[in-house]
Amino acid sequence: MPTPIHPNLRHIRLFVACAETGSLTSAATTLGITQPAASQALRRLEKLLNATLIERDTMALTAEGKIALKRFGRLCDLIRQACAPIAKAAIGVIETRLTWPHLHAITGFAEHSSFSAAARMLSLSEPAVQRAAREAEAMMGISLFENSGRNVRLTTMGLSAARWFGLALSEFESLRDELLEARNHYAGRISIGTLPLTRTFLVPDVIAVLASRYPHARFEIMEGSYEVLVDNLERGRIDILVGALRRNLVSKTVHQEPLFDFELSIVGRVDHPLKRHREIAPDDLADYPWIVARRDTPSRETFNAMAATFPAGKPVRQSVETGSLNAIRGLLLKSNHLALLSRHQIRYELEAGFLSVIDHPLPDSRRPVGVTLRRHWLPTALQAEFLALLREHSIGLD
């Protein structure tokens, strides 16, 4: 995948300085360049964005310029956050020397854990990526990398810098989308992390509505464990995480918004042997193999509470552990396995008569579903509409 074309970071800082001072001359002086060079840099930035940012006769920001100032200001702040461990006196100098290749090299390594994989992602040579990463480390004056045996990995400060740089890159992509939205062209992208409870009904339903409104919009759905998806959210790789909320989330970088509550049910195939029982006791449930959710998930907590009621002489048969709804469906349809699922997850199978709910109460099975978002995240209009539709479609799902 070719690396997107980005403007020179010095041109971005020039534009921000020009907008803040209202003078191209003052901005040029701040950055230590001549006014003709500053004027040429501003034209290059506008050409790359295909936008007019400043009215030359009055030096006032255009509507597009106001959008750019908002995003570029945030972008510069994020890069400054990456430099926070550095002495304050040196931050300004280092900021002016960092380039897009430096940011891409660090974030690419963080995402793929190797220079070779990062190079393939960026369509660059491995030496070029490694050189850019090491240049960033040298100019920042802090250890971003460390050797672990024969491997190289990011230090704690390296991981922190990669996160801030990744968020800065996301701000630029959001700027591109917002400029298009200002022209009533919704062709941006929303990247959504989904947990099992919302993959089959809520997220697809909302995407279907939004895709019909904006045919050129793009939607990326990412699956994975909660830990992986939260990490991707914190780094700006995804915009929104939708699924079961965590009870004790303590984070300085993300926050949760509940949408509705769900309850789990015991599910088996429509002709499961337990369907012939008039009453079902824990002893009966212990006779069958179970498909369980991954550890440290709300569904697994509910299963553990239920399994604690099984007879002492019957060990719990946790036959399969998976978060894949497709795998769960297949096993349920072709065996006597049981699983804990919400009715929302299997609504089509229930309607078609393939699966059935086993009538047995579950202790403490009510859990909140919602969205997890980055603190201080500024959504584009398309992303904000997606969030609004999530809230709207969640009404009545309790």
FILUMGU-327292 format. One record per residue: y, x, z of N, C-alpha, C in turn; residue in three letters. Coordinates in steps of 0.001 Angstrom, whole numbers, plus 500000, padded with zeros to 6 digits. Each point is the difference from the previous one (the first is absolute). Layout:
BEGIN
YXZYXZYXZala
...
This chain:
BEGIN
498813500849500000501187499151500000501235500883500000met
500861499915498980501191500845499952500940499708501158pro
500627501038500516500955499829501076501236499264499482thr
500464498947500713501192499288499556501204500932499934pro
500911499720499075501206500812499875500968499613501111ile
500433500988500759500933499765501084501286500771499734his
501110499513500552501258500737499852500012501230500896pro
500898500891499711500214501157500849500529499512501359asn
499416500506501074500453499566501322501467500353500247leu
500470501080499410501423500355500147500890498958499328arg
499519499415498907500768498946499333500080498755500885his
498905499711500710500000498858500923501003500236501125ile
499986501209500556500928500306501090501450499973499509arg
500205500427498757501339499937499412500472498557499906leu
499132499119499514500371498589499875500321499397501362phe
499167500283501012500230499460501336501336500511500541val
500283501282499811501265500575500470501182499384499270ala
499832499783498703501072499393499200500277498572500465cys
498924499242500265500168498615500462500660499961501373ala
499660500951500855500533499998501360501453500455500056glu
500374500937499130501375500524500022500915499274499013thr
499402499334499004500804499342498974500643500972499044gly
499497501242499993500599501028499151498930500927499470ser
499945500157498681499048500924499399500378501442500334leu
501297500256500084500470501351500341499550500394501399thr
500178499095500955499588500281501379498493500187500086ser
499261499172499264498543500116500011499564501334499421ala
500657500412498909499660501280499380500282501152500952ala
501102499915500728500344501046500962498961500062501122thr
499557498833500448498998499934501070498714500697499589thr
499626499831498750498748500595499533500198501389499412leu
501233500467499930500259501349499517499821500164498508gly
500369498954499225499921500089498539501344499598499408ile
500173500296498709501268499656499346500030498521499665thr
501212499468499772500098498583499655499331499686498658gln
500141500850498954499288499712498753498483499944500198pro
499489500908500823498561499999500273499609498724500747ala
500859499564500928499718498778500756500018498784499076ala
500962499963499095500090498887499052498767499946499098ser
499544501169499561498815500061499153498749499578500782gln
499913500405501252498848499637500829499945498497500223ala
501162499392500217500042498553500210499563499259498745leu
500419500490498839499592499365498736498483500110499817arg
499441501145500357498545500169499878499249499024500911arg
500525499831501206499368499072500939500050498575499450leu
501126499603499461500130498652499453499097499806498788glu
499885501046499182499135499904498823498544499833500414lys
499563500751500998498613499903500438499708498616500574leu
500977499438500731499805498673500593500347498876499031leu
500561500354498852500447498991499032500938499001500675asn
500957500544500743500918499161500764501354500682500118ala
501045499184500069501342500507500303500217499835501490thr
500239501107500672500095499970501456501432499968500515leu
500908500652499267501386500107500459500946499713498842ile
501013499176500268501056499756499012500922501215499990glu
500090500675498863500710501270499963501505499871500244arg
500582498879499590501463499880500158500408499764501451asp
499189499274500746500347499696501398499115500732501003thr
498901500588499532498981500644500835499350499010500963met
500052498722499653499355498977500823498535499869499581ala
499158499677500955498589499806499691499794498701499239leu
499143500042498993499583498785499318498959499299500869thr
499565498810499565498934499296500726498740500859500043ala
499700500654498871498828500890499976500225501221500872glu
501235500475500049500321501138500844499805499694501473gly
500304498775500406499805499604501400498506499986500354lys
499184499548499057498543500017500218499525501448500143ile
500500500856499091499591501403500022500454500696501280ala
501211499715500449500502500637501219499138499630501196leu
499612498742500086499158499542501113498673500755500014lys
499345500080498842498688500662499936500129501514500108arg
500986500584499327500157501458500048500415500458501403phe
500808499176500684500362500342501371498772500047500896gly
499114499011499833498759499977500779499111501188499620arg
499940500302498704499187501116499527500449501316500645leu
501294500231500012500522501233500597499730500039501501cys
500098498844500654499714499944501433498535500350500279asp
499111499546499145498575500262500195499688501485499821leu
500619500620499008499817501443499820500554500747501213ile
501108499500500523500592500627501193499053499875501198arg
499292498869500085499031499823501079498870501022499890gln
499597500308498767498946501001499806500443501366500498ala
501303500232499979500544501291500435500396499999501474cys
499680498929500709500437499863501398499577501154500903ala
498780500575499820499619501103500898500800501286499784pro
500799500041498928500751501214499677501315500008500776ile
500520501157500264501294500110500673501058499219499220ala
500817499233500715500973499118499354500918500745499036lys
500365501209500364500920500764499160499403500314498634ala
498669500048499918499357500371498741499602498808499152ala
499986498804500598499502498825499279500796499739498728ile
501324500060500087500828499715498829499701500923498837gly
499804501289500306499704500972498941498637499718499386val
499015499734500836498639499765499509499947498733499152ile
500708498969500443500030498743499237500453500234498561glu
500998500846499842500543500224498661499053500813499121thr
499020500672500608499085500846499226498682499299499673arg
499670498952500740498757499276499718500087499270498668leu
498887499964499284499945499344498690498844499001499978thr
499971499192498942498891499044499851498646500709499959trp
499849501108499256498695500687500024499549500387501403pro
500953500377500865499641500315501380499433498758500697his
500691498875499835499554498763500651498641499568499468leu
499830500066498674498728499586499401498851500907500416his
500269501300500111498941500932500375499496499719501413ala
500918499768500928499610499739501390499285498658500120ile
500559498941499398499368498680500111498688499953499229thr
499930500695498866498754500034499231498889500673500772gly
500331501106500683498994500687500819499565499101501154phe
500955499318500634499671499122501132499068498871499574ala
500198499511498793499182498869499532498597500437499618glu
499856501201499435498710500419499448499354501185500723his
500720500589500953499450501071500847499638501276499251ser
500522500167498809499792501255499272501060500140498923ser
500308501254499648500978500242498945499438499644498634phe
498706500204499821499405499702498694500043498500499713ser
499649499182501001500037498545499804501437499510499827ala
500920500573500762501408499628499852500511500348498609ala
499572501152499485500421500422498657499500499023498942ala
498757499543500152499471499030499031500786498700500055arg
500337499552501189500774498766500147501377500134499368met
500600501175500149501368500213499512500052500499498559leu
498807500235499414499918500538498629500720501343499899ser
499791500842501015500588501335500028498893501019500255leu
500321501258499843499018501037500304499918500186501512ser
498835500432500457499837500224501442500956501069500522glu
500199501127499283500960500999500494501410499441500144pro
500400499110499073501352499435500074500168499131501239ala
498980499212500295500072499123501179499981500836501278val
499126500995500046499910500841501182501296500788500209gln
500572500487498905501255500741500104501118499110500549arg
500087498755499506501039499079500464499822499683501477ala
498735499803500422499742499687501410500376501167500898ala
499640501189499580500319501181500803501499500283500009arg
500684499692498908501459500158499965500649499072501019glu
499520498749500038500548499047500966499779500485501425ala
498809500523500257499683500516501330500928501160500352glu
500221500906499060500835501171500268501452499612500254ala
500531499115499169501413499657500163500236499134501249met
498977499199500409500149499200501213499826500861501254met
499299501123499856499853500907501123499083499498501096gly
499110499070499677499014499511500964498629500032499335ile
498962500081500799498640500074499455499531498604499580ser
499871499797498707499503498728499483498488500047499780leu
499464501197499797498573500165499704499375500986500988phe
498691499819500188499238500931500816498602500140499406glu
499401501141500227498646500246499513498989499495501019asn
498982499318499477498901499519500832498713500486499353ser
499554501182500416498869500617499320500429500404498604gly
499280499512499016500342500309498607500924498949499397arg
500329498977500783500828498907499501501432500107500517asn
500880499321499300501402499900500403500275498547500366val
500727499808501077500359498639500391501440499972500496arg
500553498801500068501366499849500485500027500089501522leu
501029500626500511500229500006501438500567498649500419thr
500200499830501293500614498762500485501378499809499384thr
500787501090499925501324499908499380499888499779498493met
498941500536499396499778499774498580499681498548499706gly
499180499395500856499672498585499837501247499134500162leu
500827500367500965501237499246500214500931500117498794ser
500154501224499486500858500198498826499461499230498804ala
498677500001499823499392499285498874500284498510500096ala
499957499460501210500282498573500174501431499670499592arg
500962500779500494501404499728499672500265500193498511trp
499420501046499409500179500226498567499389498850499191phe
498829499519500439499368498884499302500862498748500034gly
500621499745501134500883498839500114501245500168499131leu
500488501244499874501151500261499125499643499688498548ala
498805500412499580499556499691498638499889498491499789leu
499541499289501023499884498544499898501364499346499829ser
501011500558500669501352499441499865500492500088498566glu
499671501102499322500442500121498616499310498972499107phe
498708499767500231499297498994499203500564498607500280glu
500371499738501244500614498710500333501346499846499312ser
500738501108499882501282499954499286499777499597498552leu
499030500607499339499710499629498604499725498500499887arg
499182499499500922499653498578499959501222499119500243asp
500844500403500946501181499184500312500999499981498858glu
500133501091499290500906500014498845499512499046498926leu
498685499935499813499442499041499046500204498566500488leu
499818499785501304500191498660500554501443499544499839glu
500936500946500084501413499661499831500282499501498592ala
499112500382499062500124499517498618499060498819499743arg
499493499415501105499094498857499930498695500337499281asn
499559501253500168498738500429499404499093500483501133his
499072499132500379499123500304501127498733500657499485tyr
500049501326499924498858500765499495499572501063501003ala
500376499788501255499657500965501033498553499872500450gly
499650500825500971498632500032500500499978499729501497arg
499008499243500424499747499797501425498622500560500299ile
499923500890500969498724500575500402499602499389501348ser
498865499320500008499584499219501164498691500545500553ile
500006500339501267498760500353500677499386498735500576gly
498707499786499767499354498766500458498798500316500882thr
499923499273501100498840500054500880499089498816499675leu
498737500033500429499010499013499530500419498539500093pro
500712499610501046500268498576500202500942499396498973leu
500761500804499271500984499431499070499748500386498543thr
498909500698499727499761500478498635499602498889499049arg
499401498941500514499432498992499103500819498731499871thr
500989499799500890500715498731499889501507500116500082phe
500575500688500965501453499987500165500698500909498998leu
499635501262499971500663500950499094499802499607498537val
498768499671499544499844499578498595500798498742499666pro
500090499064500950500747498765499743501479500287499773asp
500561500873500832501428500327499886500266500796498728val
499125500940499688500180500789498781499947499105498767ile
499099499027499996499882499094498847501309499251499754ala
500639499558501087501278499284499866501087500934499488val
500101501174500605501073500922499631499799500561498592leu
498753500229499610499726500516498653500367498973498939ala
499852498727500313500380498963499035501515499913499861ser
500715500300501069501467499979499938500545501215499264arg
499363501150500248500500501260499456498860500714499277tyr
499797499687498736498853500549499257499986501520499905pro
501160500646500135500051501455499863499847500732501340his
499942499251501082499818500627501311498592500572500100ala
499860501047500796498700500671500170499598499971501470arg
498719499756500214499485499882501353498825500957500175phe
500068500797501031498911500926500311499396499580501339glu
498701499725500001499299499612501227499127501163500441ile
500240500469501207499227501113500541499143499502501150met
498733500415500022499086499660501074499650501267500777glu
499513499813501190499607501137500819499978499611501456gly
499703500960500848500005499734501432501438499827500478ser
500144499380501160501328499784500575500740501328500165tyr
499288501013500508500630501293500267500539500633498716glu
499214499937498931500419500588498723501199499240499439val
499952498672500066501081499201499426501293500142500790leu
499918500085501310501215500214500800500614501354499674val
499155501017499826500498501316499620500708499933498643asp
499406499278499049500636499837498686501319499248500118asn
500059499022500893501240499254500215501082500909500561leu
499645500794500983500977500898500631500544501022499016glu
499187500398499025500413501011499032500680499406498765arg
500084498662499927500648499371498859499101499817498802gly
498687500230500160499078499814498870499730498527499747arg
500089499185501048499948498555499831501235499401500654ile
500353498798499569501213499358500496499724499067501167asp
498857499319499949499694498940500957498513500073500341ile
499662499798501259498602499900500417499770498581500510leu
499003499320499439499722498606500355498592499911500571val
499880499400501180498672499842500593500083499751501488gly
498867500115500664499946499770501439500897500995500729ala
500783499489500950500922500843500759499281500637501184leu
500533501106500471499435500692501150500734499569501257arg
499228499851501066500576499485501243500942500994500665arg
499675501246499947500762501009500753500606501041499065asn
500708499530498998500640500929499072501260500572500647leu
500012501276500187501188500684500517500377501049498962val
501053499738499266500381500900498918501518500048499870ser
500492501185499699501428500165499732500308499805498522lys
498964499894499180500225499974498552499659498669499342thr
499143499169500622499640498713499397500089498896501041val
500102498775499525499995498842500898499208498870499360his
499573499036500801499156498904499539500749498671500038gln
499673499137499051500537498640499975498830499032499830glu
499705499172500993498885499055499858500312498894498998pro
498977499571499272500142498916499026499209498763500416leu
498756500184500420499177498878500464498839500563500809phe
499301499119500700498810500396500744498753499573499243asp
498924500730500177498736499626499374498906500029501059phe
498925499299499705498835500013500868498795500425499183glu
499122500760500605498783500431499338498883499000500255leu
499088499945499059498814499156500130498773500820499650ser
498853499566500495498733500623499606499600499410498654ile
499699500876499046499725499555498627498650500539499540val
499256499147499304498742500398499367499832499244498704gly
498911500225499309499777499264498756499780498526500314arg
500167499147499019500003498563500235498661499497500532val
498890500683499667498681499583500494499465500985501045asp
500894500610500744499583500942501044499122499269501022his
498967500664500540499110499357500982500730499375501187pro
501137500586500413500728499452501139500608498631499710leu
500136499657498735500565498694499644499057498861500408lys
498727500325500275499043498978500399500011499761501514arg
500746500844500722500075499848501454501054498957500373his
499651499149500923500966499002500474501001500645500954arg
499521500937500785500868500764500882499661501482499847glu
501015500818500038499798501432499793500433500742501254ile
499092500797500532500267500784501203500163501470499625ala
500604500809500873500107501442499731498652500639499685pro
498933499491500623498662500523499734499636499840498522asp
500406498878499395499717499757498577500789500969499112asp
501244500241500362500837500898499199499476501434500024leu
499378500371501120499478501355500140498768500251499130ala
499418498931499430498795500154499167500301500518498600asp
501265500010499611500326500296498605500873501255499872tyr
499903500654498843500851501180499751501441499579499712pro
500930500879500360501420499675499868500710501005499094trp
500965499459499284500952500831499259501266500045500848ile
500403501187500405501135500109500923501164500719499335val
501188499701500493501218500660499506500065501415500545ala
500914500790499451500171501372500467500444500020501462arg
499750501126500642500400500151501393501520499893500154arg
500405499560501176501419499910500361500768499029499117asp
499319498958499521500664498930499264499914498726500833thr
500914499043499794499928498742500755498667499279499830pro
499437500005498785498722499321499766498870500675500782ser
500045501330500064498957500711500748500139499699501496arg
501199499879500500500207499653501406499384498639500316glu
500185499035499088499420498671500205498480500067499969thr
499455500786499074498543500147499937499466500603501290phe
500654501037500501499533500653501223500003499027501180asn
501038499152500060500052499006501079498862499001499878ala
499682499588498784498888499070499782498670500667500314met
499812501228499538498740500708500195499721500268501476ala
501068500064500802499817500221501435499289498833500668ala
499935498841499324499314498823500560498527499942499601thr
499553500920499133498597500001499572499097500394501170phe
498755499549499991499066500357501075499828501510500110pro
499796500478501229499876501432500241498801500602499289ala
498959499201499805498793500524499371500040500042498492gly
501087499522499410500111499981498532501177500870499566lys
499742501166499505501107500862499549500730499385498812pro
501281500223499958500820499466498908499622500693498700val
499760499229498964499576500554498711501208500122499070arg
500763501073500197501148500267499127499477500702498750gln
499550499218499058499295500536498843500919500723499024ser
501181499418499748500923500546498991501418500003500567val
500709501080499785501417500082500372500814500190498731glu
500904499074499721500800500089498777501242499118500114thr
501019500374499236501193499176499882500097499353498631gly
498951500175499183499993499463498639499503498566499989ser
500879499075499630499606498597499959498967499750498907leu
500076500742498910499005499839498933498608500375500495asn
499907501103500748498711500412500544499495498986501025ala
500897499484500817499611499004501003499452498753499319ile
500713499523498990499534498806499270498599500207499450arg
499805501132499318498714500271499371498864500009501002gly
500219500652501142498961500055501032499731498633500611leu
501048499247500253499816498676500586499207499071499073leu
500283500091498709499343499112499045498528500345499802leu
499646501260500207498641500441499648499134500355501206lys
500467499691501216499230500373501177500319499050501151ser
499396500288501140500267499218501207501101500622500855asn
500739500941499440501104500604500738501042498949500385his
500703500295501092501129499191500439501240500886500068leu
501168499379499947501253500755500076501072499127500620ala
501028500628500511501174499292500508501094500054498946leu
500386498830499510501037499901498971500880498795500310leu
501204500003499452500841498810500115499688499069498835ser
500244498732500216499765499020498923500876500293498786arg
501179500583500225500877500335498880499348501013499068his
499292500956500577499393501057499187498916499484499065gln
499321498951500407498846499516499218500212498568499522ile
501248499620499764500264498604499642499303499591498719arg
499925500913499017499357499653498732498488499876500173tyr
499398500879500796498551499939500245499636498753500799glu
500878499593500918499756498770500752500076498784499084leu
501031499988499133500151498883499068498836499915499023glu
499492501162499570498904500026499033498638499767500652ala
499956500024501325498737499766500688499085501201500042gly
500565501210499899499186501215500058499843500511501436phe
501073499912500762499988500465501382500315498834500928leu
499675500200501268500202498927500968500410500593501340ser
500743499219500774500405500410501341498935499558500996val
499587500926500842499034499717501052500762499505501232ile
499638498840500486500738499359501090499676500656501338asp
500854500916500421499846500653501305501366500541500406his
500471499657501205501335500454500422500048501516500189pro
501146500573499671500204501440500162501062500251501061leu
499746500895500922501006500285501037501168500805499441pro
501192499536500313501210500770499689500053500448498539asp
499821499047499076499953500373498579501318499762499273ser
500999499484500709501273499714499327500823501279499904arg
500453500324498790500742501231499751501192499708499085arg
501107500765500151501146499815499107499854500803498709pro
500437499396498906500108500678498709501479500088499659val
500392501105499401501408500131499659500256501198499115gly
501252500424499975500391501150499191500434501134500916val
499687501206499596500478501199500665500937500696499032thr
501199500319500482501058500544499151500591501250500635leu
500565500857499177500735501149500529501298499529500651arg
500318500595501118501287499698500635501123500488499079arg
501060499213499912501180500331499200499700500021498490his
498848499424499609499684499893498571500974499043499339trp
500462500361498802500920499155499247499291499532498734leu
499487498763499978499245499538498827500901499719498812pro
499439500146498814500689499534498797499943498476499988thr
500686499381499060499985498536499911498579499489499752ala
499241500703499157498622499595499708499139500099501247leu
500136501083500744499231500179501224500389498965501055gln
501293499702500088500461499000500959499449498617499650ala
499921499703498714499446498714499582498509499922500295glu
499307501115499842498578500040500340499806499687501485phe
500822500605500849499921499740501431500284498531500318leu
501011499453499342500348498594500232498841499078499609ala
499333500319498895498856499191499572498822500149500955leu
499796501192500532498948500170501005500243499074501189leu
501243499960500450500321499140501139499807498526499643arg
500421499634498798499888498611499564498526499577499873glu
499173500859499389498598499650499796499186500056501292his
500561500600501037499291500097501269500162498750500855ser
500969499157499658500238498779500767498768499088499901ile
499490499582501121498851499097500006498653500664499920gly
499969501350499991498711500682499920499325500158501351leu
500702499695501080499374500143501332498789499088500117asp
